[in-house]
Amino acid sequence: MFKLVAASCLVAAACGQFVEPKNAKILKEQRFNAGDGRFGSAFAQEDGTVYREETSADGERIGQYSYIDNDGKTITVRYTAGKDGFRILEGAHVPTGATGLESAAFGAESPAPVQVAAPI
């Protein structure tokens, strides 16, 4: 599956500079369901956008997406998501320290109430 998506990425990147993103057509689309709780999907668009994600039986997801930025450079982000939240594994354009690994812990507590001033 990865080879197909990679080949689609090359085709999409070659065509990507000439298409408005909102009008981009999907060149390839794949979905799978392994029947044991694992499933995933992938697609490639003619504007150079490529997406791939797989989910394990326990709900952990790993994936990546790519797009062509305004300078014509391909931007790719690899990530994981699951019970520990969303984490960026790789992304050359992401600033150092912004991987989500040092992010604040999620708390389900309500924020403190805010007082609103009376209108003047």
C-alpha positions as CSV (number, residue, x, y, z in Angstrom):
1,M,0.0,0.0,0.0
2,F,2.8,2.4,0.8
3,K,4.4,2.0,-2.6
4,L,1.1,2.8,-4.3
5,V,0.7,5.9,-2.1
6,A,4.3,7.0,-2.7
7,A,3.9,6.6,-6.5
8,S,0.6,8.5,-6.3
9,C,2.5,11.2,-4.4
10,L,5.0,11.7,-7.2
11,V,2.2,11.9,-9.8
12,A,0.3,14.3,-7.6
13,A,3.4,16.5,-7.0
14,A,4.1,16.7,-10.7
15,C,0.6,18.0,-11.4
16,G,0.2,19.9,-8.1
17,Q,1.4,23.3,-9.3
18,F,-1.4,23.8,-11.7
19,V,-4.5,23.1,-9.7
20,E,-6.5,25.2,-7.2
21,P,-6.6,23.2,-4.0
22,K,-10.4,23.6,-3.7
23,N,-10.8,22.1,-7.2
24,A,-8.3,19.3,-6.8
25,K,-9.5,15.9,-7.9
26,I,-8.7,12.7,-6.0
27,L,-6.4,10.6,-8.1
28,K,-6.3,7.5,-5.9
29,E,-8.2,6.4,-2.8
30,Q,-7.9,3.2,-0.8
31,R,-9.6,1.9,2.3
32,F,-9.1,-1.3,4.2
33,N,-10.7,-3.1,7.1
34,A,-8.7,-6.1,8.3
35,G,-11.6,-7.5,10.2
36,D,-9.8,-7.7,13.5
37,G,-10.2,-4.1,14.5
38,R,-7.5,-2.7,12.2
39,F,-8.4,-0.3,9.4
40,G,-7.1,2.5,7.4
41,S,-7.3,4.8,4.4
42,A,-5.2,6.7,2.0
43,F,-5.7,9.2,-0.9
44,A,-3.7,11.4,-3.2
45,Q,-5.0,14.5,-4.9
46,E,-3.9,16.2,-8.1
47,D,-2.7,19.3,-6.2
48,G,0.0,17.2,-4.4
49,T,-2.0,16.5,-1.2
50,V,-1.4,13.0,0.0
51,Y,-2.9,11.4,3.2
52,R,-2.4,8.0,4.8
53,E,-3.6,6.7,8.2
54,E,-3.8,3.3,9.8
55,T,-5.6,2.4,13.0
56,S,-4.6,-0.6,15.2
57,A,-7.1,-2.8,17.0
58,D,-6.7,-0.8,20.2
59,G,-7.5,2.5,18.5
60,E,-3.9,3.9,18.2
61,R,-3.5,5.7,14.9
62,I,-0.4,6.4,12.9
63,G,-0.4,8.4,9.7
64,Q,1.1,11.1,7.6
65,Y,0.0,13.8,5.2
66,S,1.8,15.9,2.6
67,Y,1.0,19.0,0.7
68,I,2.7,21.5,-1.6
69,D,3.4,24.9,0.1
70,N,3.3,28.3,-1.6
71,D,7.0,28.0,-2.5
72,G,6.5,24.6,-4.3
73,K,8.1,22.6,-1.5
74,T,6.5,19.4,-0.3
75,I,5.6,19.5,3.4
76,T,5.2,16.1,5.1
77,V,4.0,15.5,8.6
78,R,4.1,12.0,10.3
79,Y,2.0,11.6,13.4
80,T,0.5,9.3,16.0
81,A,-2.7,9.7,17.9
82,G,-4.5,7.7,20.5
83,K,-4.9,7.4,24.3
84,D,-1.8,9.6,24.8
85,G,-3.1,12.3,22.5
86,F,-1.8,13.6,19.2
87,R,2.0,13.6,18.6
88,I,4.0,14.8,15.7
89,L,6.7,12.2,14.9
90,E,8.3,14.0,12.0
91,G,7.9,17.3,10.2
92,A,10.8,19.3,9.0
93,H,8.8,22.6,8.9
94,V,7.6,22.2,12.5
95,P,9.6,24.4,15.0
96,T,11.9,22.6,17.4
97,G,10.0,21.7,20.6
98,A,6.6,21.9,18.9
99,T,6.2,18.1,18.6
100,G,3.5,18.0,21.2
101,L,5.8,15.9,23.5
102,E,6.2,18.8,25.9
103,S,2.5,19.9,25.7
104,A,0.5,20.6,28.8
105,A,-1.4,17.6,30.2
106,F,-5.1,17.6,29.3
107,G,-7.4,18.3,32.3
108,A,-11.1,17.9,32.2
109,E,-11.5,20.6,34.8
110,S,-13.6,23.6,34.0
111,P,-11.8,26.9,33.8
112,A,-12.4,29.5,36.5
113,P,-15.5,31.7,35.8
114,V,-14.8,35.0,34.2
115,Q,-16.6,38.2,35.5
116,V,-18.0,40.3,32.7
117,A,-18.0,44.1,33.3
118,A,-21.3,45.9,33.1
119,P,-21.9,47.9,29.9
120,I,-21.1,51.6,30.0
